[in-house]
Amino acid sequence: MSTGHPYVKNEKFRKSCPISIYDVAAVETWLEDLARKGENPVCFTGSRVDLLLDEPWECRFRLQPLQRWKEALDPERVEAYRSMGWRLVGQLGPFWVWRCDDPNAPELDTDPVVQGEGYRYLKRRMIFRTVGGGLIWLAMTAYFILAVALSVASLENILRNASWLGFVAAPLVAAALLTILGMQLWLDARNTWRLWKTLTAGVPLERPKPYRRQLRLGQLAWGAALVISVLNLVVSIQNLDGNPSGWDHAARTVYEAGERPPVQMVLADLTALDGLEPLRTEVQEKSLPIAPEMYAARQSAVLPGGEQAFLQTAYYRMLTAGLARTLTAELAENRAGFLDSRPELPLDPIEAPALDGFWWAEEADGIGSPEQFAVLRQGKQVLALWYTGSADLRTETAYLASLLEK
């Protein structure tokens, strides 16, 4: 008789049990359906079933719980079951699995109450497992919440360090992982409790028991676990690429020296501030869900006296004006977000009618032109500057405001 399998007859392969092994009647029905399809369960490894392709066969499977940790079966019990037509297949998790090919052979358990007494060890084990697993789940949840809280403590840090993939995928990976682990823990505890209550109430187990819904949920969980693994791998690889602690993490270099910036970019320019042609210009762009448009630019030139002029700008177009206000407040606390390693230098508010807000500070080291730091906000747009040159940024508010009008 043809089995209709793509495998060769008598070839072995392995399947993971797609349903909770603590739903005993459902697992028994699933094993019987495998044999009915010509996939003969021959042994078990953990929760995986080793199958041997054979002719389809009608048979019964029964699961009996272990009575203690690493229980060794009594040979007399094995022989007594064999005389009844039942033979041992192996151990599936905390259960012994028995098989009977004789439809007229008696059942192994005929009294549900007596059968339920055999689950006392499994019940105690499940209580410890649920409590221990629940504590681990709570610890993981607390860890992820703490990690998120620390990462969102500074909006500027998010904009500097995050990428689209990390911003979206990392929380989804954590949430999906916690959901799968929590659901698995809850389902196993629920199935064990229901089994115990049913048997101790003197109600026989329902056989055959439908398991298709559990099967679909199991397949969905396995698929979700695969997607989670792939996303986690991609995020990890991306974090290894470049400098994940810098502004340019997940950014793209738009142009470098010798090129002119695209007109649509919001960038301050040394040509407008000092009338100098930059010797070097570099711009990078980046985008996040909360900041659809971001640019970081660096320019340098030489002043007539031989001193170097330097300009670094960071532009953010935030998703909302509220986010722009939050970012502005953070940047104004210390050097517009530049040179965080130095002692704090808060920026002072400067009146600028053309803008929603303008903050400025100056720092001189006695060598060359003083360093100026400024932050501008207009609606959803924020522009931060770090500048060394001959101009005074406080008198250039009209020019700087015109940049945000683009």
C-alpha atoms as one frame of an Amber mdcrd trajectory, in Angstrom:
protein
   0.000   0.000   0.000   1.352   3.455  -0.896   1.666   5.859   2.005   1.614
   8.925  -0.186   4.695  10.343   1.592   7.576  12.115  -0.128   9.891  10.068
   2.115  11.173   6.580   1.457   9.493   3.749   3.367  11.311   2.795   6.591
  13.017   6.198   6.612  13.201   7.897   9.998  12.497  11.549  10.671  11.579
  13.687  13.658   8.715  16.001  14.604   8.220  18.268  17.586   4.969  17.851
  19.456   2.930  20.850  18.210   0.516  20.860  21.156   0.944  21.045  24.909
   2.097  17.639  26.169   0.045  18.299  29.312  -3.143  18.002  27.255  -2.889
  14.225  27.535  -5.940  13.149  25.511  -5.031  15.552  22.674  -1.461  14.212
  22.500  -2.771  10.634  22.435  -5.121  11.514  19.573  -2.302  13.247  17.676
  -0.043  10.185  17.973  -2.849   7.935  16.769  -3.433  10.186  13.763   0.281
  10.002  12.918   0.163   6.197  12.899  -3.024   6.332  10.858  -1.094   8.346
   8.217   1.788   5.868   8.165   4.072   7.871  10.438   4.870   5.358  13.132
   6.124   6.844  16.476   9.022   4.658  17.597  10.711   6.723  20.332  10.907
  10.183  21.899  13.588  12.762  22.656  12.325  15.399  25.034   9.136  16.693
  23.386  10.172  15.471  19.926   8.873  12.305  18.316  11.020  10.009  16.176
   8.867   8.630  13.358   9.357   5.711  11.016   7.512   5.702   7.708   5.435
   2.543   7.469   2.006   1.332   6.386  -0.925   3.197   7.909  -2.078   1.455
  11.051  -4.938   1.751  13.544  -3.675   1.750  17.100  -4.113   3.373  20.481
  -1.656   5.447  22.496  -1.906   6.158  26.200   0.160   8.489  28.361   0.851
   7.796  32.028   2.685  10.298  34.258   5.974   9.604  35.973   5.638   9.102
  39.730   8.984  10.698  40.613  12.010  12.354  39.071  13.932   9.977  36.753
  11.575   7.098  37.478  12.707   3.619  36.397   9.843   1.433  35.231   9.144
  -1.733  37.174   9.812  -4.712  34.855   6.762  -6.468  36.304   4.586  -3.501
  35.282   6.022  -3.586  31.761   5.388  -7.313  31.512   1.875  -6.995  32.891
   1.044  -4.325  30.326   2.588  -6.448  27.583   0.321  -9.328  28.511  -2.636
  -6.937  28.094  -1.471  -5.987  24.604   0.367  -2.757  25.450   4.036  -2.113
  24.790   6.248   0.780  25.885   7.235   3.264  23.164   9.269   5.667  25.283
   9.161   8.741  27.492   7.610  11.991  26.228   8.492  14.711  28.720   7.096
  13.641  32.118   4.975  10.825  30.595   5.438   7.177  29.689   3.922   6.435
  26.286   2.274   3.060  25.665   0.973   1.664  22.386  -1.595  -1.026  21.657
  -2.349  -2.452  18.194  -5.188  -4.704  19.396  -8.558  -2.894  19.318 -10.011
  -5.473  21.727  -7.322  -5.068  24.395  -8.512  -3.549  27.711  -7.685   0.022
  28.687  -4.746   0.675  31.009  -6.784   2.989  33.254 -10.438   2.202  33.891
 -11.089   4.255  37.030 -10.599   8.048  36.522 -10.218   8.705  40.259  -7.451
   6.114  40.608  -5.887   7.465  37.407  -5.956  10.962  38.895  -4.050   9.796
  41.962  -1.175   8.976  39.638  -0.873  12.664  38.753   0.077  13.884  42.224
   3.794  14.099  41.422   3.065  15.845  38.107   0.780  18.313  39.887   3.482
  19.224  42.416   6.035  19.493  39.628   3.757  21.789  37.646   3.240  24.065
  40.681   7.008  24.490  41.098   7.429  24.904  37.351   4.711  27.536  37.142
   6.009  29.504  40.135   9.634  29.307  38.965   8.756  30.065  35.350   6.485
  32.896  36.443   9.281  34.493  38.461  11.658  34.205  35.514   8.988  35.703
  33.236   8.460  38.604  35.646  12.223  39.171  35.853  12.490  39.235  32.054
   9.541  41.626  31.831  11.102  43.920  34.427  14.422  43.810  32.561  12.824
  44.771  29.238  10.776  47.546  30.861  13.897  48.898  32.569  15.843  48.733
  29.306  13.091  50.649  27.508  12.859  53.205  30.322  16.614  53.827  30.195
  16.613  54.075  26.402  13.801  56.641  26.357  15.239  58.661  29.233  16.742
  60.972  26.625  15.038  61.746  23.341  18.364  62.933  21.958  19.936  59.535
  22.700  17.137  57.785  20.839  17.639  59.980  17.791  21.397  59.470  17.907
  21.525  55.731  18.528  18.358  54.181  17.133  17.664  52.847  13.665  14.347
  52.129  11.960  14.838  48.402  12.445  15.976  48.681  16.038  13.304  51.243
  16.890  10.494  49.058  15.542  11.822  45.498  15.646  13.513  45.396  19.051
  10.329  46.167  21.076   8.350  43.733  18.908  10.934  41.004  19.487  10.808
  41.535  23.257   6.996  41.685  23.359   6.604  38.594  21.165   9.143  36.633
  23.211   7.415  37.485  26.483   4.006  36.667  24.981   5.089  33.246  23.674
   6.817  32.279  26.926   3.918  33.518  29.037   1.291  31.755  26.925   3.240
  28.484  26.967   3.614  28.632  30.738  -0.073  29.453  31.204  -1.316  26.760
  28.790   0.758  24.020  30.435  -0.454  24.993  33.922  -4.068  25.251  32.742
  -4.008  21.882  30.963  -2.485  20.140  33.982  -5.069  21.664  36.333  -7.963
  20.735  34.031  -6.638  17.181  33.725  -6.365  16.861  37.498  -9.837  18.282
  38.122 -11.448  16.074  35.466  -9.966  12.829  36.737 -10.472  13.493  40.452
 -14.135  14.296  39.676 -14.464  10.767  38.272 -14.899  11.934  34.651 -13.041
   9.857  32.001 -10.860  11.715  29.521 -12.483  12.606  26.204 -11.028  10.407
  23.445 -10.451  11.115  20.653  -9.952  14.769  21.521  -9.866  17.532  18.879
  -6.462  19.205  18.700  -6.506  21.078  15.375  -6.909  24.447  17.060  -3.940
  23.778  19.329  -2.011  22.589  16.288  -2.645  25.861  14.448  -1.678  27.864
  17.541   1.488  25.793  17.875   2.399  26.386  14.247   1.741  30.095  14.710
   3.989  30.127  17.778   6.782  28.330  15.919   6.420  30.755  13.019   6.525
  33.718  15.390   9.616  32.280  17.085  11.315  31.965  13.689  10.451  35.554
  12.765  11.694  36.733  16.169  14.991  34.901  15.673  15.491  36.397  12.221
  14.654  39.935  13.394  16.955  39.590  16.393  19.762  38.371  14.117  19.258
  41.264  11.692  19.221  43.819  14.518  22.383  42.298  16.004  24.182  42.365
  12.655  23.130  45.953  12.066  24.417  47.000  15.488  27.802  45.507  14.587
  27.954  47.677  11.477  29.423  51.082  12.182  29.356  52.967  15.463  26.070
  52.304  17.295  26.777  55.045  19.849  27.186  57.877  17.333  24.717  60.104
  15.481  25.508  58.365  12.212  24.309  54.945  13.363  22.029  53.733  10.574
  22.661  57.015   8.727  23.580  57.387   5.080  26.348  59.638   3.770  24.694
  61.986   1.291  27.738  63.782  -0.071  31.310  64.521   0.876  34.059  66.984
  -0.028  33.883  68.532  -3.467  30.117  68.244  -3.789  27.315  70.667  -3.065
  24.429  69.711  -0.781  21.003  69.063  -2.314  18.787  72.147  -2.133  16.094
  70.453  -0.030  18.468  69.785   2.882  18.296  72.052   5.928  21.918  73.012
   6.580  23.744  76.087   7.810  26.678  77.100   5.614  30.032  78.771   6.303
  29.639  80.643   3.010  26.624  82.503   4.437  28.126  83.075   7.889  31.749
  83.952   7.029  31.769  84.373   3.254  34.183  81.438   2.980  34.235  78.517
   0.612  34.317  75.361   2.760  37.398  73.212   2.364  35.538  70.146   3.512
  31.854  69.334   3.743  30.184  66.129   4.881  26.481  65.469   5.347  24.603
  62.425   6.536  20.883  61.829   6.648  18.735  59.588   8.794  15.083  58.836
   9.440  13.099  57.376  12.337   9.374  56.973  12.992   9.453  59.889  15.459
  11.796  61.994  13.304  11.075  61.469   9.594  13.911  63.771   8.484  17.332
  64.330  10.087  20.631  65.695   8.792  24.074  66.030  10.361  26.588  68.281
   8.603  30.229  69.262   9.171  32.072  72.066   7.402  35.515  73.600   7.817
  37.343  76.534   6.226  40.302  78.861   6.888  39.716  82.463   8.022  41.841
  85.298   6.543  43.978  85.414   9.686  44.838  81.751   9.332  42.458  80.538
  12.016  40.124  77.664  11.236  36.372  78.142  10.961  34.250  75.152  11.857
  30.520  74.527  11.677  28.590  71.444  12.726  24.808  71.346  12.471  22.154
  68.800  13.355  18.668  69.193  11.927  15.584  67.322  13.154  12.094  67.406
  11.720  10.071  65.726  14.440   6.756  63.967  14.059   4.977  66.409  16.411
   5.608  69.855  17.834   5.557  68.337  21.332   8.502  66.092  20.463  10.304
  69.130  19.027   9.808  71.025  22.310  11.116  68.053  24.318  14.189  67.728
  22.119  14.848  71.473  22.281  14.744  71.433  26.077  17.285  68.584  26.180
  19.644  70.206  23.679  19.542  73.551  25.479  20.713  71.931  28.700  24.291
  71.397  27.478  26.034  72.687  24.352  23.181  71.974  21.944  23.876  68.250
  22.243  27.550  68.521  21.211  30.603  67.683  23.350  28.659  65.815  26.026
  31.907  64.784  27.707  32.648  68.377  28.805  31.157  69.982  31.928  27.633
  71.225  31.367  27.151  74.537  29.603  23.451  75.480  29.488  22.230  77.738
  26.710  20.491  81.042  27.434  17.254  82.027  25.675  17.697  84.822  23.133
  14.814  86.839  21.717  14.224  85.964  18.063  10.802  87.064  16.729  11.054
  84.905  13.603  11.430  81.707  15.646   9.474  79.818  18.302  12.646  79.713
  20.358  16.373  80.503  20.174  19.027  79.503  22.731  22.709  80.412  22.646
  25.932  80.054  24.632  29.614  80.827  24.080  32.729  79.124  25.397  36.239
  80.499  24.963  39.511  78.737  25.697  41.783  81.728  24.916  43.039  80.131
  21.718  41.363  81.166  18.467  37.742  82.170  18.070  35.323  81.217  20.848
  32.991  78.275  20.319  29.317  79.121  19.951  26.419  76.740  20.544  22.851
  77.457  19.469  19.474  75.725  19.270  16.559  76.951  17.148  12.981  75.689
  17.086  10.246  76.458  14.616   7.108  74.293  14.817   8.223  70.654  14.416
  11.745  71.624  13.306  14.841  71.840  15.502  18.296  73.014  14.398  21.384
  72.688  16.616  24.721  74.379  15.793  28.300  74.208  17.027  30.271  77.008
  15.409  33.763  78.541  15.520  34.195  81.569  13.271  33.992  85.339  12.923
  30.179  85.711  12.937  27.969  86.145  16.005  25.083  83.673  15.775  22.884
  86.009  17.833  22.913  88.477  14.928  22.287  85.781  12.331  18.826  84.755
  13.491  17.203  85.974  10.258  19.456  83.738   8.178  19.039  80.771  10.495
  15.248  81.220  10.579  15.215  81.229   6.765  16.729  77.742   6.822  13.717
  76.399   8.702  11.346  78.053   6.261  12.505  75.550   3.647
